[in-house]
């Protein structure tokens, strides 16, 4: 089965796209072209360089290597291949990145063979997507082309201050106030009743068998996926019918789940990433008004209370959320309910309350875009402090209620995962509440312990120990295994001599060089070997290993290839799951140096590493062996200091003499004087 990637069909998973297609996509994709669509790059030697899109910088430190198909920023450390760039910059999933590249390079996407059940499920999902997109286009057509649509639907949007441009950007529409207008049109276009019912576009009465349009007489707000596909709708009624709900949303289906969707995220995602902040509002019109006012990093939950899934969608783009709510008591209560969940998910939360009777939409309509942006900037508040002040106003001088307030405030702070943030909140709240910091810190410790205990009680219990060894194993097992370690522990940099040899492996390991080997008659016989095989065989013969763990892991990859008689592949490290190993390997694979043009004009010749790979390999091996000898000599000195008898000391002295002799031999081979 094939997907038409030109129609934004992002339904594939990595398992569904066959490996041959993936390889064709990766072979066709030119990293400098793809990244060049988003970053201004200049050619510098074999690389391209520009300002990093992932952090602010004035001096370019973002390198793209076309020959290796990788990028590396030496400022913030981001690195990877073309798919990693799209996932990071555009917040695509893996299949979305592949399909983006397939569309760019006009590659037909073929899928793996599916079971009959998988095909049926996929066809059903395809049908739901197609009818949803069909409906959006029809409602859009009615809004702009139908006389009633213009008179009712378009007039309503204009009365809310929305421009034609913003109406079109969000794909707004109108469903005629007729019982079966849309259903009849969809049936004539070949869509089945089953598909119309599953999307919720048509409601079928079981007792009578009759059907009618769910959204009749409503203006339509289509709800998009991150990749721009129509998932469902929200419809607002325009009549004064008391029994009808003001807003009606599509029911949950195989493609639409309101607890996992944010209204406006498709239009806001790039602005959120660029601003590193997301404004969270309550309604669809709030989102659209904010966008029209220039605050495009705004989204809303789709007719539900904020959920963990929605928060994690935001977190793909930024950890910073500012919650905007109405200034009445209901708005304040809604803000207080939503934010504890945001803190639990590790978000940094601020809040803006509008004057009583206003919301983002009405404020923008009454005061204009500039005034709205000024209000947001001036009234954004630290949420913990906001919550404390709001609750403090209701406490007055009642000591019992104040004690309850302290506990509630501390409970919110306990949800914050970052230690430094918690410490700062404690300091600020202690001042505001006129309570000693030590008292708040003590309450905080108790609250954190309670949270940990709740988390522990929610974990699967370990089996009862059957032996002393089992008991020891259980004692050494962390109580809560799914709590992420927030400390980013970095491995220290390697010795330059280890780094030199690993860099040679990664950049030239697969390059073959010719060696002259004398036979029994002393006549040279010439053999060709890949560099990685020469290095691995030499180190294995002398049983040498790397002291740096990342260097050792890269070496083991090549050693395993030699032992298995298979070719080694440096690109393995571009997509490896271990982020630290991936960053380390890529940093060694990107050459940031180039010969100055002025040196060339003066005919100053600087030899490059690949000018004589045989010499470079020999020198790198000897330098590494010198490093290993230095380590052994240092270890020998320590053992000499701990020696408890003359016999032991004499053995160590003899060992030291041999090590120093070996050092001098290597020095002679390198034409160096080594003391």
N, C-alpha and C positions, 0 to 999 in steps of 0.2 A: 504494500500500500504506500502511496506517496502523499505528502502534504504540500499544499500550495503555500509556500512561505510568503508569497507576495500578498496574502490576505490575512496576515497576522495570525496564523493558525498556530498558536503556541501550546498545543496540546501534547506534544511529545515529551517523553521522559528519556533520560540517557539510555535506559534499557531498550526503548522502542526504536531509537535511531540505530541503524546497523553500523558496525565498526568500520566497514568500508566507506560509508558516507562520512562518518566522523573524520576518517583519515583524509578524505578528499577535501573536506572543509578546512582542516588544519594545514594541508599542503597548499591550498589556494590562498589562504589568508596571509597577507603581508602586514606584519605588525606595525611597520612605520606608516602604512596607509590607514589602517584602522585607528591607531592612536592619533594620527594626523588629523582625523575628522574632529577631534576633541581638543587637541593640544597643538599650539604653534611650535613646530619643530624646525631646527636648522641642522644641516648636515655638518658634521665635524669628524673628519677622518672616516673611519668605517662605521661610525655610529651617527645617531641623530640626538640632538639635545634640546631641551626646552624647560620651561618652568613647570614644576610639579603640580598636577591638578588636585593633589590630595592634601597639600598644605600650602600656606602662603609663603612665597619666597620671591626675592627680587633677582638674586643671582641663580641662573639655571643650574640645577643639580640632577635633573631627570634625564637619564640616558636610555635610548632605545637601540638595541643591537639587531639589525635586520638579519645578519648572518646566523645568529643564534636563536632569533625569534623570541627575545626576552626584553623586558624593561626593568630598570632599577633606579630608584631615587636614593641618592646618597645623603639626602637631607633628612627624610622621615623614615627611610628604610623600606618603603613599599616596593615589591618586586613580583614578577611572574611572567606568564606568557600572555598571548592576546586574549584568551578566554578569561584569565584572571583579571585583566584590565577591565573588560566589559562587566564582569561581575562586581568589581569594586566601584567603577565609575558610574555605570548605569544601573547598578543594583539588580542585574539580571540573575536569574537562576542559571545553572549550567545548561539546560536545554534551550533556554531563551537566548543565551549567548551564542550557542551553536546555530540556532535558527536565524539570528541576526546576521551572522557571518555568511550563512548559506544564501540569504536574500541578497546581501551585498555583492557576492561573487557568482550569483545566478546558478547555484548548485541545487539540483533536485534532491530533496530529502527522502530517502528510502528508509522504511522501518523494518525491524525484525519481524519474522513471521509470528503471528499471534494465535492464541487458541480461539476457538469459536466463541467462547464466553467473553474473552477480552475484546474480540472484534465487535460483538454485539454491544458491549458496554461503551466502546469507543464510538461506534456509530450513533448510539443514543446521545452521548455527550455532544458529538458533532451537530446533531440535529437541534439540540437545545441551544447551542451557540448560534447556529444559523438563524433560527426563528427569532431569537432575541435581537440579533443584529437587523434582521428584516423588520421587526417591530419598531426599532429605534428610527430606522430610515423612514418608515411610514408615518410615525408620529411627528418627525421633523418635517416631512413633506406637508402634512396637514397644517402645521403651525405657520408655515410660510406661504403655502399655495392655496389652501382651502379658505373660502370666504369666512366661514364660521371660526376656523382656527385662528385667522388673523384678528377677527373682531373680538374673540373671547380670550384665547390663549396668549397671543402676542401682546394684546393690549394689557393683560395682567402683568406680564413680565416687564413691559415698559413702565407700568404704573409703580413697579417696585424699583425703578431706577436702573434697570439692567439695559446695557447697550446691546445692539445687534451682534457685535463682535463677541461679547462674553456669552450670549445666548448660544451662538454657534460653537464656541469653544467647548462648552459643556454638553452640546448635543441635545438641548432641551426641546420638548415637543408638546403636542396636544392630542388627546384622545377624544373624539367627538362624543357628545352626550346622546348616543344612540345605543340601544341594547346590544346589537351584534355587528356593528359596523366593522370593527377590526377583525373579529372572528370570521366573518364572511369573506373579507379580503384575503385573509391568511389561507382559508380553505381553497379559494379560487387559485391561489398561488402554489398549491400543492402540499401544504402543511397539514399533518394529521391531527385529529382531535386529541390523541394521546400526547403528542408533543406540546400542543397548546395547553393542555391541562397540567402537564408536569412543570412547565415554566410558570404556571399561574396566570398567564395572560388571559385565559378563558376559564370561567367557572362553570362546572357542569352540575346540575341538580340531579341527584340520584333518583329521587322519587318521581320526577316528571320527565327526566331525560333532556330537559331544555338547557340551553347554555346562554351565557351573556358575558360581555367584556368586563373584566375586573376593574379596569381603570376608566370606565366611561365618564365623560364630563370632567376630566382632570387634566391639569398641566403635568407634563412628564419629565422626571429627572432620571435619565439613565445612569446606572451604576456600573463603572468600568473596573476591569482587572488592572493590575499593575502594567500589563503589556498592552492595554487598550481594547480588550474585548468586552462586549456588553454582557454582563452577568445577570442583571435584573433591573427593576425599576422602582422608583418611589413616585407616587402620584398624589398631588394635592387637589382637593375638591374646590371648585369655585362657586358652588351654589350655597344657599343658606339652609340646606336640608339638615335638620337637627340630628336625625338618627345616623347619618353617614359620618364616618371617621374623617378627620381633617386630612390626615395622611394615610395612605395605604401602600404597603411595600409588597414586593414579590415574596411568595413563600419560599422556604428553603428547598433547594433542589440539588441535583448532582453538580451543578455549576455555581450555585448561589447559596452562600451561608453568611447571613448578616453579621454573625459574631466574628467572622474572619475577614471582614471587608471594611474599608474606610472610605467614606464618600469624599471624592476629590483627590484621592492619593495619586491617581494616574496623572492628573494635571499638575499636582504639587510636588511630585517626587524629586525633580531636579532642583527646584527652588529650596526644598527642605535640605537637601544635601549641600547646596551651595551656602546657604545661610547657617547651616549646622544648628537649626532650630525648627521646631514644628509648633504651630499654633493649633490648639484643639478647641473646636467650637461645638455647638449643639445641633444646629440645623443645616439643611442643604443651602438655603438662601444666605445663611451666615457665611458659608464657605464661598459662595459665588460673589457676594458683596466684598468680602475680603480680597479675593483675587482681583476684582475690578478696581479696588482701591490700591492695588500695587503690593498687597501682602499675599503673595502667591504661595507661601509655605504654610497653607492652612488646610485642615481636613476635619471631618466630623464622623462620629460613629453612626452607623446606618440604623437608626431607630431602636438602638439597644443601649443599655448601660455599657460603659467601657469594659472590654474583655481583655484577658491576657493575650489572646491571639492578635487583637488589634494593636496592643502596645508593642508587641514584638515586630509587627509590620513597620511601625514608626522607627523602632530601634535599628532596623536595617539601614536607615538613612541618617539618624542622629539620636544621641542619648538625651537631648535637651528638649523639653516640652514646656510650653506655656499654655495654661488652661484658661480659656476665656468663658466667663459665665455672666448671666444676668445679675444685676445688682440687688435683686429682691431676695427675700429669705429663702425661697425655693432654689434660686441659683446658687446661693452660698452653701446650702445643704448638699446640692449636687456636686459642687466643687470638693467639699470635704469627703464625700463618698468615693469619688473617682481617684483621688490622689494617692491614697494609701496603696492601691494596687500598682500605680506607677512607681512608687518608691520600691515596692517589693521586687519589681522587675529591673531595678538598678538605674532608673531614669533620674535625671536632674530636673526638678520640677519648680516652675514659677507660676504665678497666677495673676490675672488681671480681672478685676470686677468692674463692670460698667455701672454708670449711675442708675439708680432705681428706675425701672420702666424702660431701660434701654437694653439692646443687645447689639452685637457687632453690626448686624444689618441695619437696624434703625439708626444707630449712631452714625454710620457712614452716610446714610441717606440725608440725615439732618445737618451734619457738620462738614461732610466732604472728605476726600481721601487724605489730604494733608493733615487735617485735624485728627483723623482716626490714627494715622501713623504716629503723630505726636502723643496722643493719649496712650497708645500701647507702650511707647518708650518711657513715658513719665510715670505710669502707674503699674508697671510690672513689679511684682513683689516676691520675695522669698516665701515659698508656700508655708514652711514651718512657722515662720514669724507671722504670716498672715493668719494662719489657723489659731495660733496662740493669742493674737490680739482679738480676733473675733470671739473666741471663747472667754477671754478675760473680761470682755465687756458685759458678759452675762453673769459673771461671778460676783462682782462688786466686793463686799467685805466679808463674805461668807467663807470661813476657813475650811469647812468640809468640802464645799464645791470647788474651792481653790486646790485642795489636795487631789480631788478627782481630775481637775484640769491638768495638774502636773503629770499625773499618771497617763492621761490620754495623750498629752504632748510628747512625753517620753516614748510612749508606745509607737507613735509615728516615726520618731527619730530612730528607733530600734530597727525599723524596716530599711533604713538607708544602709547599703552594703559597704560604702566607702568609709573607712575609719576617720580620715581627716575631715570629711564632711560632717560626720556625727559629732566630732569634737567641737567644730565651729558652731554647730546648731546648739549644742549644750551651753556654750559660752554666751551666745546671744539670748537664748531663752532664760538663762539664769538671771541675766540683767533685766530682761523685760518683766519676769515674774517676781523679781526681788527674792530669789531663792539661792542659797549657796550652790556653787557649781558642784561641790562634792556631793551634795544631796541628790542633784539631778544625775550625776554620773553613777551614783549607787543605784538609783532607780533604773537607769539605762542598762546597767549590767544585769539586773534582775529580769528586765524585759527581754534582753537578748537571750538569756538562758531559757526563758519560757518559750521563746520562738524556736530555739534549738531543740528543746524537749518535744515540742509539737511536731517538728520535722522528723525527729527520731521515731516518734510514735507512728508516724505515717510510713516509715520504711519497712520493708520485709524483714522479719526477724531471722537472725542467724540460727542454724540448728544447734541443739544442745551439744556441748563438747563431749566426745567419746573417749578422749585420752588426754594426758598432759600436753602432748604435742598439739592437739586440736585446740586446747585452751590457750596455748601460747599464740597460735595463729589468729584466734579470735581477738586476743588482747592487742595484737599488732595491726588489726584491721580498723580503719577509720570508722567512727560511728555513723557519720553522715557522708556518704560517698558521692552524692550528686551536687554538693556545694562547690562551686568553682573557686579556685584559688585566685584571688584578685591581684596577687603580687606577680609581676612579670619578671621572673628570675632569668637573667641572661647569662649564658655561658661566657666566661672571659675569652678574649681573643687568643688565637693560637700563636705559638712560636713562629717567627717569620720563615724559618727553614721548613717547618711542616706545611705552612701555608703555601710556600713556593712549589713544593712537590704536588700538593693537591690541586693547585691552580693549573699546573701542567697537565695533570690527569683530566681535569674538566674541559680544558680548552683544546688540548691536542692529543688526548689519550687515544683516540681512534685513528690518528694519523700514523701511517707506517713509515719506518726508517730502515735503511739498509745497514747491516752489521757485517764486518769481516771477521770470520772465525777460522783460525788456522787449524788444518787437519793434522794427522799424525806425521806427515812429511814436512809440516811447517808452511804449507801452501794455503793462502787465504781462500776460504770459501765464503760466498756472500749470501746472506739470508735476509729476508724482509719480515719484520715483526711490527705489530701495532705498539705504540709507546706504552699503553697501559699494561700490556702483557709483559714487556721488558721490566717495568717497574715492579709489578706484582711478583714475578718470578725471582727478582733480585731480593726483595724484602722477605719473601717467604723462605728463601734459601738461608738467610741470616736470622730468621725468626724475629724480625723487627716489627714493631707496632707504633702507632701514633699515640701520644699522650693526650692530645686534645680529642674529646669525644666526637665532635662533629667531623673532624678530619678522619678519625678512625672509621666512622660509619660510611663515609664516602669511599674510603679505601676498601672496606669490606664489600661494597657493591661491585667494585671492579674485580676483587679477588674471587667473589662468587661466580662472576662471568667467566674468568679464566678456568676455575675448577670445573665448571659445567661445560666448557668448550663452546660457549655462546658469545656473541658480540656484546660489548658493553655499550651503554647508551647514556650520555650525560643529560639528555632531556628528561630522564627519570626524575631528576632533582628539581625541575621546573614546576612539576605538578605534585610533588610529594606532599602528603598530608601534614607532616611535621613543619609548622610555620618557621621555627627557628632554623631548622636545617635547610629549608627552601631559600630563606633570605640569605643565609651564609653562602650557599652554593652559588646563587645568582650573583652575589657581590663579587665572587671570584671569576665569574664568567663574563662580566662586563668590563671592558678595558676603557678607562676614563682618560688615558693619556694619548696625546698626539704630538707629532714633531712640529715645532713652530715653523711657519712659513719663512720667517726671517733666517732661520738656521739653514733651510734649503737654499735660499738665495746666496748665502755665504759658503755654500758647498760643504757644510758640516754634516758628516754622515754619522747617524746614530744607529747602530745595529739593532734590529728587532729580534724578539724571542724566536720567531719562526724562521729567521734567516738561516739558523743552523740548529735544528731541533735535536740532532744527535748530541751536539756539545751541550745544549741546554739541559737535556735529560741527564747526561753524565754529571754535570755540575750540581743539578738539583738532588740527585741521589747521594753524591758525596757530601753535600751540605747537610742533608738529612741524617746521614750516618754520623757526621761530626756532632750533630745535636744529640743523637742517641748516646754517643760516647761521652759527651759532656754530662748527660744525665747519670750514666753509670759511674763516672769519676766522682760526681757529687755524692752519689749513694755510697761509694767506696769510702769517701772521707767521713761520712756520718758513721759508718760501721767501724771505722778505725777509732773514732772518738769513743765508741761504746765497747771496744775490745776489752776483754777481762783477763787475757793471758798473752804472753809473748808469742806463743805458737800461733794464736789467732792473728796477732798483729803482723807477724812475718808473712802469713798467707795473703793478707790484705795488701801488704806492701808489694808482693810479687804480682798480684792482680793489677795494682795501680801501674806498675812499670809496663805491663803488657798493654794496658789501655792507652797509656801515653805514647807508646811505640806505634800503635795503630793510628792514633791521631796524627802523628808525624808522617806516616805513610800516606794518609789521605791528603795531608798538606802538600806533599811532594807531587801527588797526582794532580792537585789543583794549582800547582806552581805557587804555593803560599808558604810562608814561614810561620809555623804554628808552634808556640812554646808549650 
